[in-house]
Amino acid sequence: MSVPVALSVAGSDPSGGAGIQADLKTFAAFDVYGAAVLTCATAQNTTGVFATGELPVDLVAAQLDSVLDDLAVGALKTGMLGRAAIVEVVAQRLAARTIPLVIDPVMVATSGDALLTEDGVAMLRERLLPLACLVTPNLAEAAVLTGREVRTRADMRAAAQRIRDLGPRAVLVKGGHLAGDACDVLLDGDELHELATERVDAGPLHGSGCTLSAAICAGLARGSTLLDAVAAAQRFVHEAIRGALQVGRGARPLDHRVRPR
């Protein structure tokens, strides 16, 4: 039986709410076979990140080769990459392939801990973004990528354009940290979409960005258009936030057991 395959290239969250663990749960919710290439290990939970460590670059490359040479990957996403050398080897391995790539430019954890070095940000901007079909920065990440503050809906639209000029086909600037209804700005080629949803007051959350990018990746692996994949992912995350779980003493992980609509 043939099944769509999605690949996550990201770090590990041992508490299960973010990173590769959240990605694999999301792939399963969308009835997609999930594969994973580990880039970094972290010691974290719902209250914060306490330690991080990147895997050797050669091991990351070998993982990518073993998966991509064997599985028919329909789409892949990147999350935490840690440092420039890992960003570079991921870009090298993907440059000759035509697999749809969703980049979640993980730079800073919700707790404020840095998850990508400054030279890693530069390498991401120069080498990996031009390979992407979609980049999904939040407001802080959009500010880092553009060098300008992003505080309003107009700022989001401008940031999407500036990031698109770096080479990706499309940009989704996430507005969850703005006041009012949650609204994400999608610039797909020259088409601009503002995708608003009712805000769910669930308190501090853990892993929402990972889950959104993984859900979009799953949709692309299933053959959806980018706009349909983004809309379905947004609905999934909205429902998963409604059911956010109080499993620890800090921010709530999403409930990945909800089914996509």
N, C-alpha and C positions, 0 to 999 in steps of 0.2 A: 504494500500500500504506500503510495507516494504521499509525502507530507511536506508542507513548506518548512524551510529551515531558516532560522534567524541566528545571528552570531553576535554576542556581546564581547567587546574587548575593553575590559574595565578592571577596577579594583574590587577587593573583597570587603564586605561588611559582615563581621562575624555575628552581629546582632540581627541580621536578616532583613533589615528594613530598606537598605539602599544597595548600591553597587550591583555586582553580578548576581547576588541573591535575589534582589528585587527584579532584575531583568529577567531571570529565568522564570520566576513566578508569573511575571507579566506575559512572557511568551506562551506559557502553558495556558493562561486564561484565554488567549486568542487562538488556541488549538494549533500552535506553531511549535515545531521541534526546536528546542533551544540548545545552542552550543556556546561555550564560553572560553575565552582566552584571558588568563589572569595576568595583569600588569603589575599590581601592587597589593600588598597585604596591609591591613590596618588593624589597630586595636581600637575599636570604637563601640559605642552603644547609643542609646537614645539621649544620653546627656552630653556627649562630646566625642572628640577624637583624641586618643591618648598616645598613639604611636603610629608611624607609617614606615613602610619599607618597600622599595621597588625591587622587582625581580630582575635578574641579570638580563641584559638586552638580548643576548643569544638565545636565552630560554623563551623570551617573548616571541622572537622570530621563529623559533622551532615550533612553538604552539600554533602560530598563525599558519605556517607551512603545512603542518599536519592536518589542520582542519580544512583549509582551503583546497588542498590537493585531493581531499577525499569526499567531502560533503558538498552537495549542490546548494550552497548558501544563497538564499534569495535576497537577503538584505542584511546589513550589519550596522551596529552602532558602536561608537566609542564613548567611554566615560572617563574615569580617572586614569590619566596616563603618567602622572608623576613628574617626569623630567624630559628634557629635550631629546635625549638619545632614544627613549622609547617612542616619542612622537615621530621621530625620524624613521625608525625601523618600521613602524606601522604604515607611514606614508610610502616607504619604499615597496612594501609588500602589496599595497593596494593600487599603486600607480598604474600598473599594467592590466588591472582588472576593471570590469564594468559593473560590479556589484553596487547597488544603491547604498550609499553611506550616509548615516545620520550621526552627526557629531553633537554630543552633549559636552560643551566645553567646561568640564568640571575644573574649577580653579580654587574655590573656597568652600569649605563645608558650612552648613547652616550655623554651626557653632563658632564660625570665624577662623577655623584652622585652614592654613594654606595647603592645597592639594596639588598644585602645579607650580614649578619654579618659574622665575621670570624668563629664563632662556627657553623654557618649555612653552610659555605663552607665545614667544616670538616664533618658535618653530611651528607651533600649531597654526599661527596666522599665515606663515609663509609657505608651508609645505602641505599641511593637511586640509585646510579650509578649501583650497581650490579643487579638491577631489570630492567634495561633499555634494550630495543632492539636497541636504538640509542641515542647518546649524540651529541649535535651540538654546540660545543664551537667556539667562534671566537678566534682570536690570543691571546687577553688579557686573556680570560677565560681559554684557553688551558695552558697558562703560569701559572695561579694560580693553576690549577688542577695538573700540573706536577712539579711545583717549578722551571721551567727552561724557559728562554726566547724563544719565537717563532717568528723568524724574516725572515726565508727563507722557501722555499718549502721543503728542507731537514728537517728543524726544524718541519714543519707540519707533515711530515711522522713519525718522531720520536715521536712527541707528541701524535699522534693517537695511536701508539703502547703502549705508557706508560699509556694512559687513558684506552685503551682496557684492559690492565692488571689489572685495578681496578674492572673489572667485567662486564661492558656492552657488549652486543653482537657485537655492531658496533659503530664506532666513525666517525663523519663528522667534520673535522676541516675546518672552513670557512676562506678563504684567501682573502676576499674582501678588506682588508686594505693593502695588498701588492701591489707594483707597477706592471704595466703591465696588461695583461688580468686577469680577475677574475678567480681564480682556487680554488676549494674546494677539499680536500683530504678525500676520504671515505675508511676506513678500515672496511670491512665486513667479520668477521671471520679472515681468513688468506688472503683474496683477497683485494688488494689495487687498488683503482681507483682514477685517477686524472681527475676531471670533470671541464673543462675550458669553460668559456663563454666570449664573447666580453664584455669589460667594457663599461658601459653606464655612460657618464659624466652628472650626474644629480645634482651634488652638494651634500651637507650634506643631509642625509636621516634619516627618523624616522620610526622605526618599521620593518626594513627589517629582522632582526633575528627572531622576533615573527612570521612574515608572512611565512618565510621559514619553520620553525618547524611545524607550523600549516598546511601548505600545505602537508608536508610529512605525518603528522598524518592523514590528510584527505585521502591521497592515501592508507595508510595502512588500514584505516577503510573500504575502497572500495575493499580491497582484493589484492592490488598490491604487488609485491615483493618489498623488501626494495630498491634495485637499481632503479627499475622503479619509485617508489614513490619519491626518491631523485631527479632523473632526471626530472620528471614532475614538481616537486616543484621548481627546479632551473629555468626551463623555465618560469614558472608562475611569479616568482620573477623578472626575467629579464624583462619581459614585463610590470610588475607593476612598476618597476623602470623607464622604458621609459616614463611612463605616470605620474610620481610622481607629486603630486599636491601642488601648492603654496597656501595653505589655511591659513597659519599664517605667522609670521614674522621670523621664524627660519627654522629648517630642514624640508624637504618635506616628508610628509607621502606618502606611495605607493598608487597607484590607484588599489584598490581591485576589481574594476568593470571589469577588463580584464578577459577574459575567458581562462581557462587552455587549452593547446593544448595537 
